[in-house]
Amino acid sequence: MLTPPYLKEGDKVGIVCTARKADREDLENGIALLKSCGLEPVLGKTIGASDHQYGGTDALRAADLQAMLDDEEINAIWCAKGGYGTVRIIDEINFYKFIKYPKWIIGYSDVTVLHSQIHKLGFETIHGVMPVGIARNTAVAKQTLENAWSGKPVHYHIESAPLNRLGTTKGELVGGNISILYSLCGSHSAIDTTNKILFLEDLDEYLYHVDRMMVNLKRNGMLRNIRGLVVGGLTSMHDNSTPFGKTAKEIVMDAVAEYDYPVCFDFPAGHLKDNRALILGRSASLEVNERGAKLYFDQLE
């Protein structure tokens, strides 16, 4: 994977809505973070726009994202928030200029659509906190985002989790939101997970739906030939009146039970206050042992 240029003081960061809507006041804390890093925020035309739950019509959101991708003075694109809607515009986006002049794409949740599409083009992206709601994120989460976009080391040590499967591995980290990965199966945006470390997280799903999605990923071969699995937040899950019988973590583990690669649960990334940055597409080392887990991204010059 190719690495976009790291951000430096004076660089411009575009903020756009590719999915749900956001107003200028929703972004104040994100704007403040950029300015504290010496970066210049540039708000897209979708900020303040509204089309029901979306940040403007599909046409406006596609045009705004395209303009930011094509603008050589914009050094990174930070998606304002997730929700739903990026998949509705992805086929309208031309990445010709992005390939010539790559830039960091930053976000999580519904932004998994962009992560997946851009990984097919061969570029790294950043899975991390977004401007809307950033006031709720931990200082550590925000610092790791700054570390990722500025080229500082991104290394994690986390505590052990009961369902962890021990082992050591190395590979490119890919993935994101389970629901989005599931929705992309069969399309040209679906990622190839072969020989890679897969990261998964999700929010607000019924347990039977988590099982359905994991079975679908398995049937699509996305769990068979990976080198390791990192599971982040499986947050605010729901059950039916007749219990499903397994927790979300147990459902994930059941889907990969027949394989022998290392598995790390409770990684601090996803729909969590402590949503730490991940460099998707970057080669990383994963070690899961009795004491916990380590995830170290390769440090590039």
C-alpha positions in Angstrom: 0.0 0.0 0.0 1.1 3.6 -0.7 1.2 6.1 2.0 -0.2 9.6 1.4 2.0 12.5 2.5 1.9 13.1 6.2 0.3 16.3 7.4 2.4 19.2 8.5 1.8 22.7 9.9 -0.2 24.9 7.5 -1.8 22.0 5.6 -5.5 22.2 4.7 -8.0 19.5 5.9 -11.3 19.4 4.1 -14.4 18.4 6.2 -17.3 17.0 4.3 -20.5 15.0 4.9 -20.6 11.8 2.8 -23.4 10.4 4.9 -25.5 12.0 7.6 -25.9 15.8 8.0 -23.8 18.0 10.2 -24.0 21.8 11.0 -21.1 24.2 11.5 -21.6 24.2 15.2 -21.4 20.4 15.3 -17.8 20.7 14.1 -16.4 23.2 16.6 -14.4 20.7 18.6 -13.0 19.1 15.5 -12.1 22.4 14.0 -10.4 23.4 17.3 -8.3 20.1 17.2 -7.1 20.9 13.7 -6.1 24.4 14.6 -4.3 23.2 17.7 -2.2 21.1 15.4 -1.4 24.0 13.1 -3.8 22.7 10.4 -6.3 24.8 8.4 -9.9 23.4 8.3 -11.8 23.9 5.0 -15.5 23.2 5.2 -17.3 21.6 2.3 -20.6 22.6 0.8 -22.3 19.7 2.5 -21.7 21.2 5.9 -25.1 22.7 6.9 -26.8 21.1 4.0 -29.8 18.8 4.6 -31.8 16.2 2.6 -33.8 14.4 5.3 -31.0 12.6 7.3 -28.3 13.1 4.7 -25.8 16.0 4.5 -27.4 17.2 1.2 -28.6 15.2 -1.8 -26.6 12.4 -3.2 -25.5 14.7 -6.0 -24.3 17.4 -3.6 -22.5 14.9 -1.4 -20.8 13.3 -4.4 -19.8 16.7 -5.8 -18.4 17.9 -2.5 -16.3 14.8 -2.0 -15.1 15.0 -5.6 -14.1 18.6 -5.2 -12.1 17.8 -2.1 -10.4 14.9 -3.8 -9.5 16.9 -6.8 -8.3 20.0 -5.0 -4.5 19.8 -4.8 -4.4 22.3 -2.0 -6.4 20.0 0.3 -4.0 17.6 2.1 -6.6 15.4 3.9 -10.3 14.8 4.0 -11.9 14.3 7.4 -15.5 12.9 7.1 -17.7 14.9 9.5 -19.7 11.9 10.7 -20.9 8.4 9.8 -24.5 7.1 9.8 -25.5 5.9 6.4 -25.1 7.2 2.9 -21.6 6.9 1.5 -22.4 3.8 -0.5 -25.1 5.8 -2.3 -22.4 8.1 -3.9 -19.3 5.9 -4.2 -20.0 4.9 -7.8 -20.1 8.6 -8.8 -16.6 9.3 -7.5 -13.6 9.6 -9.9 -10.4 8.8 -8.2 -8.1 9.8 -11.1 -6.6 12.9 -9.4 -6.5 11.2 -6.0 -4.3 8.5 -7.5 -1.9 11.2 -8.8 -2.1 13.3 -5.7 -3.1 11.1 -2.8 -4.3 12.5 0.6 -5.4 11.0 3.9 -9.1 9.9 4.1 -10.1 9.9 7.8 -13.2 8.5 9.6 -14.9 5.3 10.7 -18.3 3.5 10.7 -20.0 4.4 7.3 -16.6 5.7 6.1 -15.6 2.0 5.8 -17.0 2.4 2.2 -14.3 4.9 1.4 -11.6 2.9 3.2 -12.5 -0.2 1.2 -12.7 1.6 -2.2 -9.4 3.3 -1.6 -7.7 0.2 -0.5 -8.6 -1.4 -3.8 -6.6 1.5 -5.4 -3.6 0.7 -3.2 -3.6 3.5 -0.6 -3.6 3.7 3.1 -6.3 5.5 5.0 -7.0 6.3 8.7 -9.8 4.8 10.8 -10.3 7.2 13.6 -12.5 9.7 15.4 -14.5 12.3 13.4 -15.4 15.9 14.1 -19.0 15.3 15.2 -19.0 13.9 18.7 -15.2 14.3 19.2 -15.8 16.1 22.5 -16.8 12.7 23.9 -13.7 10.9 22.7 -10.7 10.4 25.0 -7.6 12.5 24.9 -5.7 9.3 23.9 -8.0 8.7 21.0 -7.4 12.2 19.7 -3.7 12.0 20.2 -3.5 8.7 18.3 -5.3 10.4 15.3 -2.7 13.1 15.3 0.1 10.5 15.5 -1.3 8.7 12.5 -1.7 11.6 10.2 1.7 13.2 11.2 3.8 10.0 10.8 4.5 9.4 14.5 4.6 5.8 15.8 1.3 4.1 16.3 1.7 1.3 18.8 -0.8 -0.3 21.1 -0.7 -2.6 24.2 -4.0 -3.7 25.5 -5.3 -6.0 28.3 -6.2 -9.6 27.8 -9.8 -10.6 26.9 -11.4 -14.0 27.8 -12.1 -15.0 24.2 -8.7 -14.1 22.8 -6.8 -16.7 20.8 -3.1 -16.6 21.2 -0.5 -16.2 18.5 1.8 -13.9 16.6 1.3 -12.6 13.1 2.1 -9.8 10.6 0.1 -8.3 7.7 -1.7 -5.3 6.3 -4.6 -4.3 8.6 -7.8 -3.8 6.7 -11.5 -3.8 7.5 -13.8 -1.6 9.6 -17.6 -1.7 10.3 -19.1 -5.2 9.9 -22.4 -3.9 8.5 -20.6 -2.0 5.8 -18.2 -4.8 4.9 -21.3 -7.0 4.6 -23.1 -4.6 2.4 -20.1 -4.3 0.0 -19.8 -8.1 -0.6 -20.2 -8.8 -4.3 -19.4 -5.3 -5.3 -16.2 -3.8 -6.8 -15.7 -2.1 -3.4 -15.4 -5.4 -1.5 -11.9 -5.8 0.0 -9.6 -8.8 -0.4 -8.7 -10.0 3.0 -6.2 -12.7 1.9 -3.0 -12.7 4.0 -4.2 -9.6 5.9 -5.1 -8.8 9.5 -8.9 -8.1 9.6 -10.3 -5.4 11.9 -14.0 -5.5 12.8 -16.4 -3.3 14.8 -20.1 -2.4 14.9 -22.8 -0.7 16.8 -26.6 -1.0 17.5 -27.3 -4.4 15.8 -29.4 -7.3 16.8 -27.4 -10.4 17.7 -29.0 -12.5 15.0 -28.0 -9.9 12.4 -24.4 -10.0 13.6 -24.5 -13.7 13.1 -26.0 -13.3 9.6 -23.3 -10.8 8.7 -20.5 -13.0 10.0 -21.8 -16.0 8.2 -21.9 -14.0 5.0 -18.3 -12.8 5.5 -17.3 -16.4 6.0 -19.2 -17.6 2.9 -17.5 -14.9 0.9 -14.1 -16.3 2.0 -13.2 -13.2 4.0 -12.4 -15.0 7.2 -10.6 -18.1 5.8 -7.2 -16.9 4.7 -6.6 -13.9 7.0 -3.5 -13.8 9.2 -5.2 -12.5 12.3 -8.4 -10.9 13.6 -8.7 -7.7 15.7 -12.2 -7.0 17.1 -13.0 -3.6 18.4 -16.1 -2.3 19.9 -19.3 -4.4 19.5 -21.3 -1.7 21.1 -25.0 -1.4 22.2 -26.1 -4.7 20.8 -29.7 -6.0 21.0 -31.5 -9.3 21.5 -35.0 -10.5 20.7 -37.6 -11.6 23.2 -36.4 -15.1 22.5 -32.6 -14.9 23.3 -30.2 -15.6 20.5 -28.0 -17.5 23.0 -24.6 -16.0 22.3 -23.0 -12.6 22.9 -21.8 -10.6 19.9 -18.2 -11.6 20.8 -19.2 -15.3 21.0 -20.8 -14.9 17.6 -17.6 -13.5 16.0 -15.5 -16.2 17.7 -17.9 -18.9 16.5 -17.5 -17.7 12.9 -13.7 -18.1 13.1 -13.6 -21.2 15.4 -12.2 -23.6 12.8 -9.2 -21.4 11.9 -6.0 -21.1 13.9 -4.9 -17.4 13.5 -4.6 -15.1 16.5 -7.7 -13.2 17.6 -7.8 -10.1 19.8 -11.0 -8.9 21.4 -11.8 -5.6 23.1 -9.5 -3.5 21.0 -10.1 0.2 21.7 -11.4 1.2 18.3 -14.9 1.7 16.9 -18.0 3.2 18.4 -16.3 3.9 21.7 -15.1 7.0 23.6 -11.6 5.5 23.4 -11.6 5.1 19.6 -8.0 4.9 18.8 -6.6 5.5 15.3 -5.7 2.6 13.0 -3.8 3.0 9.8 -5.7 0.8 7.4 -3.6 -0.7 4.7 -0.4 -0.4 6.7 1.6 -3.5 7.6 1.3 -4.3 11.3 2.6 -6.9 13.8 0.0 -8.5 16.1 0.9 -10.5 19.2 -1.8 -12.0 21.4 -0.5 -13.7 24.6 -1.7 -14.5 28.1 -1.0 -10.9 29.3 -2.8 -9.1 26.5 -2.2 -8.0 23.0 0.2 -5.8 21.1 -0.5 -4.1 17.7 2.5 -2.3 16.2 2.2 -0.5 12.9 5.4 -0.4 10.7 7.1 2.9 11.0 7.7 4.4 7.6 10.1 7.2 6.8 
